């Protein structure tokens, strides 16, 4: 037997360089905050000063030249004691330097500074055969962050990251001339930036609904005009539109061109390339003559690299979570598929629906293909394996989950019309009523292109609403899945069978909870914005999930839901109290027991919301309650590298579970790692940033970070690791799917709230 070599000892690095906290004081005029005055100062000709808001009451005005006229007397501020102000000034110093560079640099954003690279303006290679006006441009994004450590004062780091954006530099009249269909596509127009120091910007104008002569007629145009000239309109530079232009230009050769573009971008996104580019850029910036204020230079110290002779933040590697596949505790593994194949699902002996009744809704023209796919879903693909011998779907839904032969019936839709799909769904429900046997699951054949339709005109949503109203959970199966290569197809069916078993009411496995004397509930707050178009704020809905620990495992509370954004604080308080009271009765809590409440949130919770939650719980008479309000941040400036992994796919990528302590309230965590990189063009997986709210009374960030990592291994939606914990992933899906259903004709959210199917993970 061949044994794989163990991974080398990690040697982590960040795309960041340490800035020297100035010994010189920061000169500043501290004046009352006034928004109009702030912008007037920033736009003042000559740009001899910089103004920034300090808090709700004050702003600081910083001289950038010796003779700058300030709106108040100068105070000298200690740089270390005003470290966050220094961080802001350092970021602004980078922005000013980028603006001063000679050559054709386009600075397109100020906070954080973003500039398009000149040395490699277009990364598309010549062998793609595309014109020069169709480009992928490389941009650099800089930002500053304040870090802290137990053995040193707070300090500031400067980060550098690369982004790639498509450019379609031809107006819509010229694009129509190459045969591109404009109807239904979003277009933009060039406009001056609100910040006079930034380059002109393409602003979204609307969606094309018609063409009259040389004029585009727009809908979803917001407050802008409903008509725009073909010559003034440019296609929105999205990836979707970029692909459409390539297809219009190249016809049957489009895929070859797109692959060449993907490979060129992928080469620049590889871990080693990103690491070297970040180090080179940051080192170059450190050699420039930058100043944060008049007479106060900006100096750099060292790139943040572990195992150098320089300080580096504390690092930890969290091992993969332990999963239980047997109530007795005998079947415990970290490998989802291996545990199921060896032990079966957690509730194998008690699961009642051993012969599930399944209704399949499909287009009549796809009946043959769908029938074959359903057979593969149920019975497996024993001959499909990868080079390592892994068989992702060897025994199918029936074999892997210890079921018996399923009763499957097909109901065909005459077309891909929403009304016809709803008719087929009603026919299936009618057949079940006539036989006096309900369906346990409905499988809907869908197409990815249907995602472009609104829920009111969607085959998927119309059929799903019909089934859910009758307490029948739904599993989608896209026709594109059937066109994948055999191994990817097997993986997709394995994921579909996992979700299907959970929707049937089964428990594939449970996540073991950390040994503790504390009772624990974990709440996930995820969101989805419901919008008919691109303009306007839309309606944001918040999904709420609850996990609680019982007898050594985390259990998903079946009573999950979604509310409007403005109602979520009160709904959270209500759900919190109900959950505590219910679990308190079931688990026989005493008022003196230690209880820990953890909240995973999509945004930083407002202090008022945190205080209201604390007050609501205190009224329950529990004397030993601790709180942790944790913001799981996906949009942040950090990239994590592991220099010890120099070769192979995923080189320089971190291992899943690697974590870096940035401060006592912020950690970086790799939820997915180099193991999940399937192709070189994917680039490195981004870590999440975990940020603890100031009102938290439970402040053990190591325990909280480990818990987040564990919940990333616990999704019943897919066998792969999740980029966010299921507390948020499930909550996001609840909000997204209920938002879609509420826009579907005939859906009654009041009836759904008491539906039996809503007490299962129907949203997977």
PyMOL commands that set and color helices and strands:
alter all, ss='L'
color gray80, all
select helices_A, chain A and resi 35-42+83-100+126-128+172-177+239-269+271-286+336-343+364-379+396-400+418-435+448-452+455-457+459-468+479-483+486-503+565-587+607-618+674-676+680-682+701-711+726-742+749-753+757-759
alter helices_A, ss='H'
color red, helices_A
select strands_A, chain A and resi 12-19+26-32+49-53+58-63+75-77+106-109+114-116+134-149+152-168+186-191+201-212+215-219+227-229+234-235+290-293+296-298+300-305+315-317+323-324+332-333+357-363+407-413+441-446+474-478+510-512+519-530+539-550+553-556+561-564+594-601+624-633+640-642+658-661+666-669+688-692
alter strands_A, ss='S'
color yellow, strands_A
deselect
rebuild
show_as cartoon
